Amino acid sequence: MKYLFVSLLILKCISFDDVTLFEVNLNDLVINLHQNEAKGLVLQQARSAILESKNNSLGCEIIPLHLKMETQELRIIQDFNFLESDLNDELQFRQFISMTHINDGMIAITSDFIVYLLKFNYIFISKHDFRETGSQFAKIVWKFNLTQLTSAIHLEQEFPKLLYAPSSNVAFLLQNDRAQLFSLAQIESQGSSLNVYEVPSWKKRAYRGFTKEVDGLIFSAVGTDGLDVYKIVEKGLKFISNFKIFHEYQQVNIIDFSIIKSDKIKGKYFFFILDKENGLFLGEIEQEEEEVKYEFNLWMDHLIGGISVDTRNGKNVFFGYYQQGLYYLREYYINLQNGYNFVIRTKQIESRIIDVDATDEFVIVQGLNQHTIVFSNDYDYLSTNNKDQIFKHVGLRDFEFFNQVYKLEGLNDITKEYENDAFFFGITSQTAFLTRFRVQPIQIRCLYHPQNSIVGESYQYILQYNMTHKNLTGFVVRYTQNVTVNIIETYLYENDMEIVKISLFALSLLLLIILVKTCSWLDSRNKIINKINEVIENMKMNKGYKEDNGPQTGKIDETSVFQIQNQSIIQQ
């Protein structure tokens, strides 16, 4: 495909309250296209784009940012076959209820307290097609029945949650009224026994939401009881503090939070805290030896019906909530240094929101069976009608993104081995699964059929797309470009021309090889002829030497006899 780019010209700079928008005009783009020939143009680094036809042509379209995904499942529970059910239903069958990411795999627990240890097959994950048979992304290396060591699950209580603490290499089994821990090193030894330790310092709470470990501290959202903070000690936890937070003389109901570590002050953490009744606010927790201090920063939004909040980069914050029978996802921008923040956009989600899990580039809005991928847009100044990517995973219970911070067995530097690998993994009611994904950039795709195009005609479009820079906050560059698509006569398609070029190159290379071989053969032939001539000349010289030494016995050379006779005649 022939593309014509010439130069850039900044037309104007528009300043809003929260962002500076640079508008840039690009020179015209010309695309020569055959009928029934599909072509695409990738818009690298673009975050959003629109393509408007000037003459109502439908031959070109924008393919938005999306994930190319491959999923493989490993069925573990095979005792029976039943329809996947919501975890709010009664646990009438054995099924998975919780999992957690460990160094090079995951551990998962069932409703009847069977613990499974799975280790990843990284060679297969990174190098092989998931459709291959006979290979799995992971294998079960150990399982253990905890029924004798812990009480059974009560259906009316919250389901227990697994939590892995990489700082101490221990795993916790957490419930509202109790906590237990066991050593991951002992699990990985695959022995026949497992030591499970009760945590007497664990506070009994009526509600327990999201719980997370960071740098040896465990933070747990406990509803109207606030936020519990523990410190991991040998074979247990030490309760440090509880923060009860009030808003307008009402106690905040904390159901979820997201933590960002400060890159400037050690032991300082920013908390995006979700209050179910009042919305989203920002706080800080700072650790000084055995003391932990909490400080309220600011309210980001006042909304009821909060469900989940998450951020990966501390800049794009995603907030899922429920209002008037509908589910929404709101994206914020925030500067943690000065607290400056604003709403980027609010999107209605077509399915129920269970959880929100963010990466640097996108967020997965987890539903029951249908899940939505929404890419972070930084600034929503280019209105698009692109639908969000939907993928289905029936009975999804829980999942986590692969954490490259964890050290892998046998690998010293994971960033070199797996810097291009991106995947998330988790559990359904009966299976473990792993999904490998790649972010596919925005592109223009054109395809004209004879029914909607005429050879020799041209079709015009206006292309606009936004770009931002990771290290420059508050700036958006919007590019505008006229696109002309020329429908040309079909003699040879571009792909055919490539084949012709390759064939001519191969033929030229073959002729060159034949020429070299021929020259080499002629050179060898000439050398052989010269050698024969030298041998003949040497033979002649040797014969002349023998004639001077007189007559010899044996067979006489006829040439010599003739010469002797002639000599006798002359003497007479």
Residue pairs with C-beta under 8 A, 6 or more apart in sequence:
1 31
1 32
1 33
1 39
1 41
1 494
2 30
2 31
2 32
3 29
3 30
3 31
3 41
4 27
4 28
4 29
4 30
5 26
5 27
5 29
6 27
7 27
8 24
8 25
8 26
9 24
9 25
10 22
10 23
10 24
10 25
11 23
11 24
11 25
12 23
13 20
13 21
13 22
13 23
14 20
14 21
14 22
14 23
15 21
17 342
18 333
18 342
18 379
18 474
19 379
19 381
19 474
19 475
19 476
20 474
20 475
20 476
21 379
21 381
21 476
21 477
21 478
22 475
22 476
22 477
22 478
23 478
23 480
24 477
24 478
24 479
24 480
25 479
25 480
25 481
26 479
26 480
26 481
27 481
28 481
28 482
28 483
28 484
29 41
29 463
29 481
29 482
29 483
29 484
30 484
30 486
31 39
31 41
31 446
31 483
31 484
31 485
31 486
32 486
32 488
33 39
33 446
33 448
33 485
33 486
33 487
33 488
34 487
34 488
34 490
34 493
34 494
35 448
35 449
35 450
35 453
35 455
35 487
35 490
36 447
36 448
36 449
36 450
37 447
37 448
37 493
37 494
38 445
38 446
38 447
39 445
39 446
39 447
39 494
40 63
40 443
40 444
40 445
40 446
41 443
41 444
42 441
42 442
42 443
43 49
43 441
43 442
43 443
43 444
43 465
44 441
45 441
45 467
46 441
46 442
46 465
46 466
46 467
47 65
47 375
47 376
47 377
47 378
47 442
47 465
47 466
47 467
47 468
48 64
48 65
48 377
48 380
48 382
48 384
48 386
48 442
48 465
48 466
49 62
49 64
49 382
49 384
49 442
49 463
49 464
49 465
49 466
50 62
50 382
50 383
50 384
50 463
50 464
50 465
51 60
51 61
51 62
51 444
51 461
51 462
51 463
51 464
51 483
52 461
52 462
52 464
53 60
53 459
53 460
53 461
54 459
54 460
54 461
54 462
55 459
55 460
57 452
57 459
57 460
57 461
57 485
58 452
59 446
59 447
59 448
59 452
59 453
59 459
59 485
60 444
60 445
60 446
60 459
60 461
60 483
60 485
61 444
61 445
61 446
62 384
62 386
62 442
62 443
62 444
62 445
63 440
63 442
63 443
63 444
63 445
64 375
64 384
64 386
64 442
65 362
65 375
65 439
65 440
65 441
65 442
66 373
66 389
66 439
66 440
67 362
67 373
67 389
67 437
67 438
67 439
67 440
68 437
68 438
68 440
69 391
69 435
69 436
69 437
70 129
70 130
70 435
70 436
70 437
71 130
71 393
71 433
71 434
71 435
71 436
72 130
72 136
72 137
72 433
72 434
73 428
73 431
73 432
73 433
74 118
74 136
74 137
74 138
74 431
74 432
74 433
75 430
75 431
76 96
76 108
76 116
76 140
76 430
76 431
76 432
77 94
77 95
77 96
77 110
77 429
77 430
77 431
78 430
79 93
79 94
80 93
82 93
84 369
84 394
84 395
84 428
84 429
84 430
85 395
85 429
86 368
87 97
87 159
87 397
90 155
91 97
91 111
91 153
91 155
93 111
93 429
94 110
94 111
94 112
94 114
95 110
95 111
95 429
95 430
96 108
96 109
96 110
96 111
96 397
96 427
96 428
96 429
96 430
96 431
96 432
97 109
97 110
97 111
97 153
97 159
97 160
97 397
98 108
98 109
98 159
98 160
98 161
98 162
98 397
98 398
98 427
99 106
99 107
99 108
99 109
99 162
99 397
99 398
99 399
99 400
99 426
99 427
99 432
100 106
100 107
100 162
100 163
100 164
100 171
100 400
101 164
101 400
101 402
101 403
101 406
101 425
102 164
102 166
102 171
102 184
102 406
103 166
103 184
103 406
103 407
103 408
103 409
104 119
104 120
104 122
104 406
104 408
104 409
105 117
105 118
105 119
105 120
105 138
106 118
106 138
106 400
106 425
106 426
106 432
107 115
107 116
107 117
107 118
107 162
107 164
107 171
107 184
107 187
108 115
108 116
108 118
108 162
108 427
108 432
109 115
109 116
109 146
109 160
109 162
109 173
110 116
111 153
112 147
112 152
112 153
113 145
113 146
113 147
113 150
113 152
113 153
114 143
114 144
114 145
114 146
115 143
115 144
115 145
115 146
115 187
115 194
116 140
116 142
116 143
116 432
117 140
117 141
117 142
117 143
117 187
117 188
117 190
118 138
118 139
118 140
118 141
118 432
119 138
119 139
119 141
119 409
120 137
120 138
120 425
120 434
121 135
121 136
121 137
121 138
121 139
122 408
122 411
122 417
122 418
124 132
124 135
124 136
124 137
125 137
125 421
125 423
125 434
125 436
126 417
126 418
126 421
128 135
130 137
130 436
137 425
137 434
138 425
138 432
138 434
141 188
141 190
142 187
142 188
142 190
144 187
144 194
146 173
146 194
146 196
149 180
149 194
149 196
150 173
150 180
150 196
153 159
153 160
157 175
157 176
157 177
158 175
158 176
158 207
158 208
160 173
160 174
160 175
161 173
161 174
161 175
161 211
162 171
162 172
162 173
162 174
163 171
163 172
163 174
163 211
163 212
163 213
163 218
164 170
164 171
164 172
164 184
164 213
165 171
165 172
165 213
165 216
165 218
165 232
166 213
166 405
166 406
167 213
167 215
167 216
167 232
168 216
168 232
169 183
169 184
169 185
170 181
170 182
170 183
170 184
170 232
171 181
171 182
171 183
171 184
171 187
172 179
172 180
172 181
172 199
172 218
173 179
173 180
173 181
173 182
173 196
174 202
174 208
174 211
174 220
175 208
176 204
176 205
176 206
176 207
176 208
177 202
177 204
177 205
178 198
178 199
178 202
178 204
179 198
179 199
179 202
179 237
180 196
180 197
180 198
180 199
181 196
181 197
181 199
181 235
181 236
181 237
182 194
182 195
182 196
182 197
183 195
186 194
186 195
187 194
197 235
197 236
199 236
199 237
200 236
201 230
201 236
201 237
201 238
201 239
202 230
202 237
202 239
203 222
203 228
203 239
203 242
205 222
205 223
205 225
205 228
206 223
206 225
207 222
207 223
207 224
207 225
207 255
208 220
208 221
208 222
208 223
209 220
209 221
209 222
209 223
209 254
209 255
209 256
210 220
210 221
210 255
210 256
210 257
211 218
211 219
211 220
211 221
212 218
212 219
212 257
212 259
213 219
213 232
214 259
214 261
214 269
215 261
215 267
215 287
216 231
216 232
217 229
217 230
217 231
217 232
217 240
217 287
217 292
218 229
218 230
218 231
218 232
218 237
219 227
219 228
219 229
219 257
219 259
219 271
219 285
220 227
220 228
220 229
220 230
221 227
221 254
221 255
221 256
221 257
221 273
222 228
222 242
222 254
223 253
223 254
223 255
224 251
224 252
224 253
225 242
225 244
226 242
226 243
226 244
226 245
226 251
226 252
226 254
227 242
227 243
227 245
227 254
227 257
227 271
227 273
227 294
228 239
228 241
228 242
229 239
229 240
229 241
229 242
229 243
229 285
229 292
230 237
230 238
230 239
230 240
231 237
231 238
231 240
231 290
232 238
240 290
240 291
240 292
241 292
241 294
243 285
243 294
244 251
244 252
245 251
245 252
245 254
245 273
245 275
245 283
245 294
245 296
246 252
247 275
247 278
247 281
247 299
250 277
250 278
252 273
252 275
252 277
252 278
253 275
253 276
253 277
253 278
254 273
254 274
254 275
255 274
255 275
255 276
255 306
255 307
256 273
256 274
256 306
256 307
256 308
256 309
257 271
257 272
257 273
257 274
257 309
258 271
258 272
258 309
258 310
258 311
258 317
258 358
259 269
259 270
259 271
260 269
260 270
260 272
260 311
260 314
260 336
261 268
261 269
261 270
262 268
262 269
262 270
262 336
265 286
267 286
267 287
267 288
268 284
268 285
268 286
268 287
269 284
269 285
269 286
270 282
270 283
270 284
270 297
270 314
270 336
271 282
271 283
271 284
271 285
272 280
272 281
272 282
272 300
272 309
272 311
272 317
273 280
273 281
273 282
273 283
273 309
274 280
274 306
274 307
274 308
274 309
274 319
275 281
275 306
276 304
276 305
276 306
277 304
278 299
278 302
278 304
279 299
279 300
279 301
279 302
279 303
279 304
279 306
280 299
280 300
280 301
280 303
280 306
280 309
280 317
280 319
280 332
281 296
281 297
281 298
281 299
281 300
282 297
282 298
282 299
282 300
282 334
282 339
283 294
283 295
283 296
283 297
284 294
284 295
284 297
285 292
285 293
285 294
285 295
286 292
286 293
286 295
297 339
298 339
298 341
300 317
300 332
300 334
300 341
301 319
301 330
301 332
301 343
303 319
303 321
303 323
303 330
304 321
304 323
305 321
305 322
305 323
306 319
306 320
306 321
307 320
307 321
307 322
307 327
307 353
307 354
307 355
307 356
308 319
308 320
308 353
308 354
308 355
308 356
309 317
309 318
309 319
309 320
309 356
310 317
310 318
310 356
310 357
310 358
310 363
311 317
311 318
311 358
312 358
312 359
312 360
313 360
314 334
314 336
315 333
315 334
315 335
315 336
315 473
316 331
316 332
316 333
316 344
316 358
316 376
316 378
317 331
317 332
317 333
317 334
318 329
318 330
318 331
318 332
318 356
318 358
318 363
318 374
319 329
319 330
319 331
319 332
319 356
320 327
320 328
320 329
320 330
320 349
320 353
320 355
320 356
320 365
321 327
321 328
321 330
321 353
322 328
322 353
326 348
327 348
327 349
327 350
327 351
327 352
327 353
328 346
328 347
328 348
328 349
329 346
329 347
329 349
329 353
329 356
329 363
329 365
329 372
329 374
330 343
330 345
330 346
330 347
331 343
331 344
331 345
331 346
331 347
331 363
331 374
331 376
331 377
332 341
332 342
332 343
332 344
333 341
333 342
333 344
333 378
333 379
334 340
334 341
335 341
335 473
344 377
344 378
344 379
344 380
345 377
345 380
347 374
347 388
349 365
349 367
349 372
350 370
350 372
350 390
351 365
351 367
351 368
351 370
351 371
351 372
352 367
352 368
353 365
353 366
353 367
354 366
354 367
354 368
355 365
355 366
356 363
356 364
356 365
356 366
357 363
357 364
357 366
357 399
357 400
357 401
357 424
358 364
358 376
359 401
360 376
361 375
361 376
361 439
362 373
362 374
362 375
362 376
362 439
363 373
363 374
363 376
364 371
364 372
364 373
364 424
365 371
365 372
365 373
365 374
366 396
366 399
368 396
369 392
369 393
369 394
369 395
369 396
370 390
370 391
370 392
371 390
371 391
371 392
371 393
371 396
372 388
372 389
372 390
373 388
373 389
373 390
373 391
374 388
377 466
378 466
378 468
378 476
379 466
379 468
379 476
381 466
381 476
381 478
382 464
382 465
382 466
382 478
393 428
393 433
394 428
395 428
395 429
395 430
396 426
396 428
397 426
397 427
397 428
397 429
398 426
398 427
399 424
399 425
399 426
399 427
399 433
400 424
400 425
400 426
401 422
401 423
401 424
402 421
402 422
402 423
402 424
402 425
404 414
404 415
404 418
404 419
406 414
407 414
408 414
408 417
411 417
421 436
422 436
422 437
422 438
422 439
423 434
423 435
423 436
423 437
424 434
424 435
424 437
425 432
425 433
425 434
425 435
426 432
426 433
427 433
442 465
444 463
444 483
446 485
448 459
448 485
448 487
453 459
453 487
454 487
455 487
455 488
455 489
455 490
456 487
456 488
456 489
457 487
458 484
458 485
458 486
458 487
459 484
459 485
459 487
460 482
460 483
460 484
460 485
461 482
461 483
461 484
461 485
462 480
462 481
462 482
462 483
463 479
463 480
463 481
463 482
463 483
464 478
464 479
464 480
464 481
465 478
465 479
466 476
466 477
466 478
466 479
467 476
467 477
467 479
468 475
468 476
468 477
469 475
492 500
543 557
546 552
547 560
547 563
